[in-house]
Amino acid sequence: MTLMPRLMLLLLALSPLSALAAPAAPAALMEGKDYELIEAPGPFAPLAGKIEVAEIFGYTCPHCAHFEPILDAWAKKLPKDVRFTPVPAVFGGYWDSYARAYYAADQLGVAKRSHAAMFNALHEARSLPMQNVSPAELAGFYKDYGVTAEQYTAALESDAVTRKLAVAKTFAQRVKVQGTPSLVINGKYLVKGTSFEDMLSNADALIARERAAKAR
């Protein structure tokens, strides 16, 4: 047998092994199924070289409460070039009360530490009311994080928090969020999915798409 046929036989013998060793190509995302293109794109905050993942959430939303531990574990593993930003939903009524509560806590530097606990207080312990929550009740909750009632009430009623609410409301309206929780990538893509895990998988793929676009 000549050298060339021997090489061909060897390649044929190895090809099934190489096919097994090769990583599977990621499935292509489908617009309308895995994400929606945002008609008026724009990030929530200046990107500053980052890829933005904005989560529009509501403390009173049970789906957001179920999503929170899954999302938190995912967000902690995001690469350094990705910025994760919670954006409270400003849909009116009690949504606004708890959106204001979040931004007051954020202004005082305790939002990250108290975030999961607020979901627990509303959905598990039921130590806070879903509707008509008072400033005193909110101040009592944040007291556990080293914030006095006076500090918290002042932040809650501040112009800075009111301005942040307006920005959050405008963003949600512009990206046409239909419900919570919602993920928005770089202000361009509204993530869809049939499950929380599916949403995060699609978010990963859209992050990779934005990273590749930056590299070009």
C-alpha positions as a Markdown table, in Angstrom:
| # | Residue | x | y | z |
|---|---|---|---|---|
| 1 | Met | 0.0 | 0.0 | 0.0 |
| 2 | Thr | 1.4 | 3.4 | -0.9 |
| 3 | Leu | 1.8 | 6.3 | 1.6 |
| 4 | Met | -1.2 | 8.3 | 0.4 |
| 5 | Pro | -3.8 | 5.6 | 0.9 |
| 6 | Arg | -2.4 | 4.8 | 4.3 |
| 7 | Leu | -2.7 | 8.5 | 5.3 |
| 8 | Met | -6.3 | 8.6 | 4.1 |
| 9 | Leu | -7.2 | 5.5 | 6.1 |
| 10 | Leu | -5.6 | 7.0 | 9.2 |
| 11 | Leu | -7.6 | 10.2 | 8.8 |
| 12 | Leu | -10.8 | 8.3 | 8.3 |
| 13 | Ala | -10.1 | 6.2 | 11.5 |
| 14 | Leu | -9.4 | 9.4 | 13.5 |
| 15 | Ser | -12.3 | 11.5 | 12.2 |
| 16 | Pro | -15.0 | 10.0 | 14.5 |
| 17 | Leu | -12.7 | 10.7 | 17.5 |
| 18 | Ser | -12.1 | 14.3 | 16.5 |
| 19 | Ala | -15.8 | 14.8 | 16.0 |
| 20 | Leu | -16.5 | 13.7 | 19.5 |
| 21 | Ala | -13.7 | 15.9 | 20.9 |
| 22 | Ala | -14.9 | 19.0 | 19.1 |
| 23 | Pro | -17.2 | 21.3 | 21.2 |
| 24 | Ala | -20.7 | 21.6 | 19.9 |
| 25 | Ala | -21.4 | 24.9 | 18.2 |
| 26 | Pro | -23.8 | 27.1 | 20.2 |
| 27 | Ala | -27.4 | 27.2 | 18.9 |
| 28 | Ala | -28.1 | 30.4 | 17.0 |
| 29 | Leu | -30.5 | 32.7 | 18.8 |
| 30 | Met | -33.8 | 33.5 | 17.1 |
| 31 | Glu | -35.3 | 37.0 | 17.3 |
| 32 | Gly | -38.8 | 36.8 | 18.6 |
| 33 | Lys | -38.2 | 33.6 | 20.4 |
| 34 | Asp | -35.0 | 34.2 | 22.4 |
| 35 | Tyr | -34.9 | 38.0 | 22.4 |
| 36 | Glu | -36.6 | 41.1 | 21.1 |
| 37 | Leu | -34.7 | 43.9 | 19.4 |
| 38 | Ile | -35.4 | 47.2 | 21.2 |
| 39 | Glu | -36.8 | 49.8 | 18.8 |
| 40 | Ala | -35.2 | 52.7 | 20.6 |
| 41 | Pro | -31.9 | 51.2 | 21.8 |
| 42 | Gly | -29.8 | 52.8 | 24.5 |
| 43 | Pro | -28.2 | 51.5 | 27.8 |
| 44 | Phe | -29.6 | 52.3 | 31.2 |
| 45 | Ala | -26.3 | 54.1 | 32.1 |
| 46 | Pro | -23.3 | 55.0 | 30.1 |
| 47 | Leu | -21.4 | 51.8 | 29.2 |
| 48 | Ala | -17.9 | 53.1 | 30.0 |
| 49 | Gly | -16.4 | 50.1 | 28.1 |
| 50 | Lys | -18.7 | 47.6 | 29.8 |
| 51 | Ile | -21.4 | 45.3 | 28.5 |
| 52 | Glu | -24.6 | 46.2 | 30.5 |
| 53 | Val | -27.1 | 43.7 | 31.9 |
| 54 | Ala | -30.0 | 45.6 | 33.4 |
| 55 | Glu | -32.6 | 43.6 | 35.4 |
| 56 | Ile | -36.0 | 45.3 | 35.7 |
| 57 | Phe | -37.5 | 43.8 | 38.9 |
| 58 | Gly | -40.1 | 44.5 | 41.5 |
| 59 | Tyr | -39.8 | 43.5 | 45.1 |
| 60 | Thr | -43.5 | 42.7 | 45.3 |
| 61 | Cys | -43.2 | 40.4 | 42.2 |
| 62 | Pro | -43.2 | 36.7 | 43.2 |
| 63 | His | -41.5 | 35.7 | 39.9 |
| 64 | Cys | -38.6 | 38.1 | 40.8 |
| 65 | Ala | -38.4 | 36.6 | 44.3 |
| 66 | His | -38.0 | 33.1 | 42.8 |
| 67 | Phe | -35.5 | 34.4 | 40.2 |
| 68 | Glu | -33.4 | 36.3 | 42.7 |
| 69 | Pro | -31.2 | 33.4 | 44.0 |
| 70 | Ile | -30.6 | 32.0 | 40.5 |
| 71 | Leu | -29.8 | 35.4 | 39.1 |
| 72 | Asp | -27.5 | 36.3 | 42.0 |
| 73 | Ala | -25.4 | 33.1 | 41.5 |
| 74 | Trp | -25.2 | 33.9 | 37.8 |
| 75 | Ala | -24.3 | 37.6 | 38.3 |
| 76 | Lys | -21.5 | 36.7 | 40.7 |
| 77 | Lys | -19.8 | 34.8 | 37.9 |
| 78 | Leu | -20.0 | 37.4 | 35.2 |
| 79 | Pro | -16.7 | 38.5 | 33.6 |
| 80 | Lys | -15.1 | 41.8 | 34.5 |
| 81 | Asp | -16.2 | 43.4 | 31.2 |
| 82 | Val | -19.9 | 43.0 | 32.2 |
| 83 | Arg | -21.8 | 45.3 | 34.5 |
| 84 | Phe | -24.9 | 44.1 | 36.2 |
| 85 | Thr | -27.4 | 46.8 | 37.2 |
| 86 | Pro | -30.7 | 46.2 | 39.1 |
| 87 | Val | -33.4 | 48.6 | 37.9 |
| 88 | Pro | -36.6 | 48.7 | 40.0 |
| 89 | Ala | -39.9 | 48.7 | 38.1 |
| 90 | Val | -41.8 | 52.0 | 38.3 |
| 91 | Phe | -45.3 | 50.8 | 37.2 |
| 92 | Gly | -47.3 | 52.9 | 39.7 |
| 93 | Gly | -48.8 | 52.3 | 43.1 |
| 94 | Tyr | -47.0 | 49.9 | 45.4 |
| 95 | Trp | -44.4 | 49.2 | 42.6 |
| 96 | Asp | -43.3 | 52.8 | 43.0 |
| 97 | Ser | -43.2 | 52.6 | 46.8 |
| 98 | Tyr | -40.7 | 49.7 | 46.7 |
| 99 | Ala | -38.8 | 51.2 | 43.8 |
| 100 | Arg | -38.3 | 54.2 | 46.0 |
| 101 | Ala | -37.3 | 52.0 | 48.9 |
| 102 | Tyr | -34.6 | 50.3 | 46.8 |
| 103 | Tyr | -33.1 | 53.6 | 45.6 |
| 104 | Ala | -33.1 | 55.1 | 49.1 |
| 105 | Ala | -31.2 | 52.0 | 50.3 |
| 106 | Asp | -28.9 | 52.3 | 47.3 |
| 107 | Gln | -28.2 | 55.9 | 48.2 |
| 108 | Leu | -27.3 | 54.9 | 51.7 |
| 109 | Gly | -25.0 | 52.0 | 50.5 |
| 110 | Val | -27.1 | 49.1 | 51.9 |
| 111 | Ala | -29.1 | 48.0 | 48.8 |
| 112 | Lys | -26.8 | 45.0 | 47.9 |
| 113 | Arg | -26.7 | 43.7 | 51.5 |
| 114 | Ser | -30.5 | 44.0 | 52.0 |
| 115 | His | -31.7 | 43.0 | 48.5 |
| 116 | Ala | -32.4 | 39.3 | 49.1 |
| 117 | Ala | -33.7 | 40.0 | 52.6 |
| 118 | Met | -36.3 | 42.4 | 51.2 |
| 119 | Phe | -37.7 | 39.7 | 48.9 |
| 120 | Asn | -37.8 | 37.4 | 52.0 |
| 121 | Ala | -39.6 | 39.9 | 54.1 |
| 122 | Leu | -42.3 | 40.3 | 51.5 |
| 123 | His | -42.8 | 36.8 | 50.2 |
| 124 | Glu | -41.7 | 34.5 | 53.0 |
| 125 | Ala | -41.7 | 36.2 | 56.4 |
| 126 | Arg | -44.5 | 38.6 | 55.3 |
| 127 | Ser | -43.1 | 41.1 | 57.8 |
| 128 | Leu | -43.8 | 44.0 | 55.4 |
| 129 | Pro | -47.0 | 44.7 | 53.6 |
| 130 | Met | -47.3 | 44.4 | 49.8 |
| 131 | Gln | -49.4 | 47.6 | 49.5 |
| 132 | Asn | -49.4 | 50.9 | 51.4 |
| 133 | Val | -46.1 | 50.4 | 53.1 |
| 134 | Ser | -45.2 | 53.3 | 55.3 |
| 135 | Pro | -41.9 | 55.1 | 55.5 |
| 136 | Ala | -41.7 | 54.0 | 59.2 |
| 137 | Glu | -42.1 | 50.3 | 58.2 |
| 138 | Leu | -39.4 | 50.6 | 55.6 |
| 139 | Ala | -37.1 | 52.5 | 58.0 |
| 140 | Gly | -37.7 | 49.7 | 60.6 |
| 141 | Phe | -36.6 | 47.1 | 58.0 |
| 142 | Tyr | -33.4 | 49.0 | 57.0 |
| 143 | Lys | -32.5 | 49.6 | 60.7 |
| 144 | Asp | -31.0 | 46.1 | 60.7 |
| 145 | Tyr | -28.4 | 47.4 | 58.2 |
| 146 | Gly | -27.1 | 50.2 | 60.3 |
| 147 | Val | -29.4 | 53.0 | 59.0 |
| 148 | Thr | -31.3 | 55.2 | 61.3 |
| 149 | Ala | -34.9 | 56.1 | 60.8 |
| 150 | Glu | -34.0 | 59.7 | 60.2 |
| 151 | Gln | -31.3 | 58.8 | 57.6 |
| 152 | Tyr | -33.6 | 56.5 | 55.8 |
| 153 | Thr | -36.6 | 58.8 | 55.7 |
| 154 | Ala | -34.4 | 61.6 | 54.4 |
| 155 | Ala | -33.1 | 59.4 | 51.6 |
| 156 | Leu | -36.6 | 58.1 | 50.8 |
| 157 | Glu | -37.9 | 61.7 | 50.3 |
| 158 | Ser | -34.8 | 63.1 | 48.6 |
| 159 | Asp | -34.8 | 64.7 | 45.2 |
| 160 | Ala | -32.0 | 62.4 | 44.1 |
| 161 | Val | -34.2 | 59.3 | 44.7 |
| 162 | Thr | -37.1 | 61.0 | 42.9 |
| 163 | Arg | -34.8 | 61.6 | 39.9 |
| 164 | Lys | -33.6 | 58.0 | 39.8 |
| 165 | Leu | -37.2 | 56.8 | 39.8 |
| 166 | Ala | -37.9 | 59.0 | 36.8 |
| 167 | Val | -34.9 | 57.6 | 34.9 |
| 168 | Ala | -35.9 | 54.0 | 35.8 |
| 169 | Lys | -39.5 | 54.6 | 34.6 |
| 170 | Thr | -38.3 | 56.1 | 31.3 |
| 171 | Phe | -36.0 | 53.2 | 30.7 |
| 172 | Ala | -38.7 | 50.6 | 31.2 |
| 173 | Gln | -41.1 | 52.4 | 28.9 |
| 174 | Arg | -38.4 | 52.8 | 26.2 |
| 175 | Val | -37.4 | 49.2 | 26.2 |
| 176 | Lys | -41.1 | 48.2 | 26.3 |
| 177 | Val | -40.9 | 45.8 | 29.3 |
| 178 | Gln | -44.1 | 43.7 | 29.5 |
| 179 | Gly | -43.4 | 42.3 | 33.0 |
| 180 | Thr | -40.9 | 41.4 | 35.6 |
| 181 | Pro | -38.3 | 40.1 | 35.9 |
| 182 | Ser | -36.8 | 41.3 | 32.6 |
| 183 | Leu | -33.2 | 41.4 | 31.4 |
| 184 | Val | -31.9 | 44.0 | 28.9 |
| 185 | Ile | -28.5 | 43.6 | 27.3 |
| 186 | Asn | -26.7 | 46.9 | 26.4 |
| 187 | Gly | -30.1 | 48.5 | 25.9 |
| 188 | Lys | -30.4 | 46.6 | 22.6 |
| 189 | Tyr | -31.9 | 43.2 | 23.5 |
| 190 | Leu | -34.9 | 42.3 | 25.7 |
| 191 | Val | -34.1 | 38.7 | 26.7 |
| 192 | Lys | -36.8 | 36.1 | 26.4 |
| 193 | Gly | -36.9 | 32.4 | 27.5 |
| 194 | Thr | -39.2 | 29.6 | 28.6 |
| 195 | Ser | -37.6 | 29.4 | 32.0 |
| 196 | Phe | -35.2 | 31.4 | 34.2 |
| 197 | Glu | -32.3 | 29.1 | 33.1 |
| 198 | Asp | -33.3 | 29.6 | 29.5 |
| 199 | Met | -33.3 | 33.4 | 30.0 |
| 200 | Leu | -29.8 | 33.4 | 31.5 |
| 201 | Ser | -28.5 | 31.1 | 28.7 |
| 202 | Asn | -29.8 | 33.5 | 26.1 |
| 203 | Ala | -28.4 | 36.4 | 28.1 |
| 204 | Asp | -24.9 | 34.7 | 28.0 |
| 205 | Ala | -25.2 | 34.4 | 24.2 |
| 206 | Leu | -26.2 | 38.0 | 23.8 |
| 207 | Ile | -23.3 | 39.1 | 26.0 |
| 208 | Ala | -21.0 | 37.1 | 23.8 |
| 209 | Arg | -22.5 | 38.7 | 20.7 |
| 210 | Glu | -21.9 | 42.2 | 22.1 |
| 211 | Arg | -18.3 | 41.3 | 23.1 |
| 212 | Ala | -17.6 | 40.1 | 19.6 |
| 213 | Ala | -19.1 | 43.3 | 18.2 |
| 214 | Lys | -16.8 | 45.4 | 20.4 |
| 215 | Ala | -13.8 | 43.4 | 19.2 |
| 216 | Arg | -14.5 | 44.0 | 15.5 |
